[in-house]
Amino acid sequence: MSKRDYYEVLDVARTADEAELKSAFRKLAMKYHPDRNPNDSEAEARFKELNEAYQTLSDSQKRAAYDR
């Protein structure tokens, strides 16, 4: 399975700054958090994908490497 584009996962533009990334992540994390969606494996998988995308894009070095 190929990974989706991290910008698409967080639903932000490639030019998004730190504040936009954080806001988008928090909004989606609240929606898909496992505590809010008990027994929903799809929401749990989406939450993990959101975390991975945010971890990569929020770190400037990782983001620069990802963009290459």
Buried (B, 14 or more C-beta within 10 A) or exposed (E): EEEEEBBEBBEBEEEBEEEEBBEBBEEBBEEBBEEEBEEEEEBBEBBEBBBEBBEBBBEEEEBEEBEE
